[in-house]
Amino acid sequence: MKPDRVNDLMVLSLLLLDTVVLALLELTFASWAIGAVPIPLSALVALLSTPWLVRRAGELSKGVLGAAGPLIAWAVVVCGMGMTGPGGDVLLTAEWPSLLLIAAGLVPGAYVLGKVIRTKRGLDT
């Protein structure tokens, strides 16, 4: 294996680790509020970070699965830990900030993943 390829795989692994850590932090602060006013800061972080992670993973990986890795990891962590959090706590409540977090992470990430797939298949000019 070429040294450049090893380097790409190491960076891709770090991107996946970053994705997991960001998803956990976003879940932790998903229900953050000042008084009775919810502050969806986690959704903003997801909106900015998830598409960037997917795009960067697409640049480093040879296949589509590597590019989809951050989006899949983010969805698994948010759904898994959000529904069955530590100690049985539910971190994703039935309120709009939780829905906003999920939408802000999945929709732009899926859009960027679609662009990466089209580019890798030579359909995007």
N, C-alpha and C positions, 0 to 999 in steps of 0.2 A: 504494500500500500504506500502510495506517495506521501511525503511529509505534508504537502498542502492539503491532501484529503483528510489526513489525520487531524490536522488543525481545524478544518471545517467541521468534522464530526465532534470535536471537543467543544467548539463554539456552539454548535447545534445542541449539544447536551446542556450547556450552560443556559441557552435560551429556554429550553424546556424546564430547567430548574427555576429560572426567573419567572416563567409563566405560572408555575405552581405556587411560588412565594407570593406573586402579585395576586393571584386568585384568592389565596388565603387572607391576605391583607384586605382585599376588596370586600370579602365576606365579613371580616371582622368589623369593618366600618360601614357596612351597608345600611345599618339602622341608626347611624349617627344622626343626632338631632341637637339643636340648640333650643331648649325649652320644648315646646310642642311642634316646632317647625323642623321637618326632616331636611337634612342637608345631603344631597346625593353626590357627594364627592367621589365615592367609589365608582359610580357610573361614569364619571368624567375620566377617571384613571383608566377604567376598562375601555372606554371609547378611544382613548389615545394609544394605550399600550398594546392591546390585543392585535389590531391590524398591523402595527409596526412589527410585532414579534412574528406574525404569519409571513409578512413580506420578507423579513430578514431570513427566516427559516427557508423560504422558497428560493432565496438567492444562494443559500449554502447547500441545499440538498439537491440530489440528482433527480429524485422522483417526487411524485405528488404527496405521498404519505409523509415524507419528511416535512414538507411545507404545511401539511394539515396537523402536524404534531402539536404545535402550540394551541391551536383552536380546540383540538380534542382534549388535550390536557386541561385546558381552562374549563371546558364544559364538564369534564368528569369531576374536577375538584369542586367547582361551584355547586353542581347538583349533588354530588356525594356528601360533601361536608355541609352544604346548606340545608339538606333535608335530614341528615343524621349527624349533626355536629358533635363536638366533643361532649361527652357526658350525656348524650341524648338531647342536647339543646338544638333547637331549630333556628338556624341563623337566617334563613330565607323566610321572612314572614309574609303573610298574605296582604301586603301593602304595596303601594306603587313604587317605593324606592327599590324593592327587590325585583320587581318586574323591569324597572328601568335598568338595573344592573345587568340582568340577563340579556335584555335587548341591546344594551350598549356594548356588551362583549361579543355577542354572537353575530349580530347583523353586520357590523363593519368588518369583523374578522372573516365572515363567510364571503363578503363581497371581495375582499382582497385575495382570499383563497381562490375564488373564481378567476380573478385576473391572473394569478400565478399559474393556475392550471391552463388557461388559454395561452399564456406566454410559453409555457413548457411544451405545449402541443403545437406551437407554431401558428395558432389561430389569431393571435393578437398582433396587430401591426403597429 
